[in-house]
Amino acid sequence: MSDDHNNQNDHAEPHLPQFFSGNRQVSLAALREQIETEFIAETRSDTLLEADEASRRDMIRQTVDYVLAVETITLSRAERFAVLDLIYRDLFGFGPLDPYLADPTLTEITISGPDRVHVRYGAQEMVAADAHFDDTGHLERVVQGVLSTAKTRLSDSEPVLEVGVTLAGRAARLTVIGPPISPVLSVDVRVHPSQPATLANCLATGLIDQPSVDLLRAIIAAGHGLMIVGDVGTGKTTLLEALLPLISNALVVERAAELRLPDGMPRLTAIPPAPTQPPISFAEQIDMAISQKPDWLILDEVRFDETQAMWRALTTESRPRCLWIFRGAVAALRLRNAFNMSVRRAQPGIEQEFINSALLDRLPFVVLMARQNNHLSVLNICEWQPDEQQPETLALRSLWPIVSAQAIHPIDWTPT
């Protein structure tokens, strides 16, 4: 880790006293909460979403002036500007974590309480952040503010949300779990670079090498389906984003709108619950995509509990070419067993040969990705084939770097 990341003062908030003296003593935390609560109560959310930064800051200034006058609190000019900035970051940024988001090497933030914040730079191990929220209420206000940009809100009836947001100009996936599922508000933020991923920068960072790029180009050009598999934070979405310019007439289905798509490539995104509209699940959007009969169906990311929609996509008569991300183990046996069990949830009693046929026909190639020694990389590129010892089951045969791109032959994808 660089010296910059070890310097705890780099991310410190502006120095302010914890208490201000007016006609009575008031704490900074209490003042911030009162101003933010008043601002939210008197300002329409749609107005905030449409306003630029200058307009938002002016609206905050008016609320600050009102609260200070009502509470007869006097601040110095420097204190007043610092309070304005802190409140702006609470309402329209990520509060005390904004300085971290300004670091282009930041890739992940986890929060498990107001004073338990960890960050990740690049592919390194998580480290404790020198930042905290005032209390649970402060953390909740900031998180609800970020969620409002996706037009949703955490509640007892919707305690788990996963949405795409923009933080400090960067695409991010925000996963929030609150009561009653979790006794403490838990937040995970996956932050992408400011520029879309390309195969060139994947090569530059070592995520992938040239032979594997050539092999993946050949697989896609030949019209074969492809699974990208790995655990959380192993570069799956980055690689998918870099491959999208190779594909035409595709429809992308996402859990959170975090991919930067090529111009003209349409997307369907799971829609979280909102006061003005019912939610639309990832599985429902898969079904919507199937009905549109695209040449390529891109899914980010399939989980093995969405079996019905997954199986419909694999067996639809329109036969879209599949490029799907799966979150899970990269061990061949575990991957195969997880896929088999998920299909059997959707189709109890289905014979193994039909499951094998779906994999061989629609998702024959697999990219395995992992984090090793503080580095993200493609572990292997493989192909599903009948197991030599047990022909009724499938095994993964390693292709990379053994098989050249010239060995990948195109297939006829004419719908049956």
Residue pairs with C-beta under 8 A, 6 or more apart in sequence:
1 121
1 124
1 127
2 121
4 10
4 103
5 103
5 105
5 121
5 127
8 130
9 130
10 99
11 99
11 100
11 129
11 130
11 131
12 99
12 130
12 131
13 86
13 96
13 131
14 82
14 85
14 86
15 82
16 28
16 79
16 82
16 83
16 86
17 28
17 79
18 27
18 28
18 29
19 25
19 26
19 27
19 28
20 26
20 27
20 28
20 31
20 73
20 74
20 75
20 79
21 74
22 71
22 72
22 73
22 74
23 72
23 73
24 72
26 71
26 73
28 83
28 134
29 134
29 135
29 138
31 67
31 71
31 73
31 83
32 83
32 86
32 87
32 90
32 134
32 138
33 134
33 137
33 138
33 141
34 67
34 71
35 60
35 63
35 64
35 67
35 83
35 87
36 87
36 90
36 91
36 141
37 141
38 63
38 66
38 67
39 59
39 60
39 63
39 87
39 91
40 91
42 63
43 59
45 148
45 151
48 56
48 59
48 91
48 92
48 148
49 148
49 149
51 59
53 92
56 88
56 91
56 92
57 84
57 88
60 84
60 87
60 88
60 91
61 84
64 80
64 83
64 84
64 87
67 73
68 74
68 75
68 80
75 83
86 95
89 95
89 96
89 98
90 138
90 141
90 142
90 145
91 145
92 145
93 101
93 167
93 168
94 101
94 109
94 142
94 146
94 167
94 189
95 133
95 138
95 142
96 131
96 132
96 133
97 109
97 117
97 129
97 131
98 168
99 131
100 106
100 109
100 119
100 129
100 131
101 109
101 167
101 168
101 170
101 191
102 168
103 121
104 193
104 194
105 121
105 122
106 119
106 120
106 121
106 191
107 120
107 121
107 122
107 123
107 190
107 191
107 233
108 119
108 120
108 126
108 188
108 189
108 190
108 191
108 233
109 117
109 118
109 119
109 120
109 129
109 187
109 188
109 189
109 191
110 117
110 118
110 119
110 126
110 186
110 187
110 188
110 189
111 117
111 139
111 185
111 186
111 187
111 188
111 189
112 184
112 186
112 187
113 136
113 139
113 184
113 185
114 132
114 133
114 134
114 135
114 136
114 138
114 139
115 132
115 133
117 128
117 129
117 131
117 132
117 133
118 126
118 127
118 128
118 129
119 126
119 127
119 129
120 126
120 127
120 233
121 127
122 374
123 371
123 374
123 375
123 376
124 374
125 374
133 139
133 142
136 184
136 185
139 185
140 154
140 178
140 185
143 154
143 176
143 185
143 187
144 153
144 154
146 165
146 167
146 174
147 153
147 154
147 161
147 163
147 165
147 174
147 176
149 165
149 166
150 163
150 164
150 165
150 174
150 272
151 272
151 274
151 276
152 158
152 161
152 163
152 272
152 273
152 274
153 274
154 161
154 176
154 178
154 185
156 179
156 180
158 272
158 273
159 177
159 178
159 179
159 180
159 181
159 182
160 175
160 176
160 177
160 178
160 181
161 174
161 175
161 176
161 272
162 173
162 174
162 175
162 176
162 255
162 256
162 270
162 272
163 173
163 174
163 256
163 272
164 171
164 172
164 173
164 174
164 254
164 256
164 257
164 258
164 269
165 172
165 173
165 174
165 256
166 172
167 189
167 191
169 194
170 191
170 192
170 193
170 194
171 191
171 192
171 257
171 258
171 259
171 260
172 189
172 190
172 191
172 192
172 258
173 189
173 190
173 255
173 256
173 258
174 187
174 188
174 189
174 256
175 187
175 188
175 189
175 190
176 185
176 186
176 187
177 185
177 186
177 187
178 185
178 186
179 185
190 233
190 258
192 237
192 238
192 258
192 260
195 201
196 241
196 260
197 238
197 239
197 241
197 242
197 260
198 242
198 245
199 208
199 213
199 242
199 243
201 242
202 208
202 213
202 238
202 239
202 242
203 209
203 210
203 213
205 376
206 375
206 377
207 235
207 238
207 239
207 376
207 377
207 378
208 216
208 239
208 377
208 378
209 378
211 400
211 401
211 404
212 378
212 381
212 400
212 401
214 404
214 405
215 381
215 399
215 400
215 403
215 404
215 405
215 408
216 226
216 243
216 367
216 381
217 246
217 405
218 405
218 406
218 408
219 226
219 365
219 408
220 226
220 243
220 246
220 247
220 323
221 246
221 408
221 410
222 408
222 409
222 410
222 411
223 321
223 410
223 411
223 413
224 321
224 364
224 365
224 408
224 411
225 321
225 322
225 323
225 324
225 361
225 362
225 363
225 364
225 365
226 322
226 323
226 324
226 363
226 365
226 366
226 367
227 324
227 325
227 326
227 363
227 365
227 366
227 367
228 236
228 239
228 240
228 323
228 324
228 325
228 326
228 366
228 367
228 369
229 236
229 325
229 326
229 327
229 328
229 329
229 330
229 335
229 366
229 367
229 368
229 369
230 236
230 327
230 328
230 330
230 368
230 369
230 370
231 327
231 328
231 329
231 330
231 370
231 371
232 327
233 371
233 376
234 369
234 370
234 371
234 376
235 369
235 376
235 377
236 300
236 301
236 325
236 327
236 369
237 258
237 259
237 300
237 301
237 325
238 376
239 367
239 369
239 378
240 259
240 298
240 300
240 323
240 325
241 259
241 260
243 323
244 250
244 252
244 259
244 261
244 262
244 265
244 298
245 262
247 296
247 298
247 323
248 295
248 296
249 294
249 295
249 296
250 265
250 294
250 295
250 296
250 297
250 298
250 323
251 266
251 267
251 268
251 289
251 292
251 294
251 296
251 297
251 298
252 259
252 261
252 265
252 266
252 267
252 268
252 298
252 299
252 300
253 267
253 268
253 269
253 282
253 285
253 286
253 289
253 297
253 298
253 299
253 300
254 267
254 268
254 269
254 270
254 282
254 300
255 269
255 270
255 282
255 300
255 301
256 269
256 270
257 267
257 269
258 300
259 267
259 300
261 267
268 285
268 288
268 289
269 285
270 279
270 280
270 281
270 282
270 284
270 285
271 277
271 279
271 280
272 279
273 279
282 306
282 309
283 306
283 308
283 309
284 309
286 299
286 306
286 309
286 310
286 312
286 313
287 309
287 312
289 297
289 313
290 297
290 312
290 313
290 316
290 318
290 320
293 318
293 320
294 320
295 320
295 321
295 413
296 320
296 321
296 322
296 323
297 313
297 320
297 321
297 322
297 323
297 324
298 323
298 324
299 313
299 322
299 323
299 324
299 325
300 324
300 325
301 324
301 325
301 326
301 327
302 310
302 324
302 325
302 326
302 327
303 326
303 327
304 326
304 328
304 338
304 339
304 341
304 342
305 342
305 345
307 342
307 343
307 345
307 346
308 346
310 342
310 343
310 346
311 343
311 346
311 347
311 358
313 320
313 322
314 322
314 358
314 362
314 363
315 358
317 415
317 416
318 415
319 362
319 413
319 415
319 416
321 362
321 413
322 362
322 363
324 363
326 335
328 334
328 335
328 338
329 335
329 338
330 368
330 369
330 370
330 379
332 382
332 395
332 396
335 366
335 396
336 393
336 394
336 395
336 396
339 355
339 359
340 352
340 355
343 350
343 355
343 358
344 350
344 355
347 354
352 392
352 393
353 392
356 384
356 386
356 392
356 393
356 394
359 384
359 394
360 384
360 394
363 384
364 383
364 384
365 381
365 382
365 383
365 384
365 399
366 381
366 382
366 383
366 384
366 396
367 378
367 380
367 381
367 382
368 378
368 379
368 380
368 381
368 382
369 376
369 377
369 378
369 379
370 376
370 377
370 379
372 379
378 400
380 398
380 399
380 400
381 398
381 399
381 400
382 396
382 397
382 398
382 399
382 400
383 396
383 397
383 399
384 394
384 395
384 396
384 397
385 394
385 395
385 396
385 397
386 392
386 393
386 394
386 395
387 393
387 394
387 395
388 395
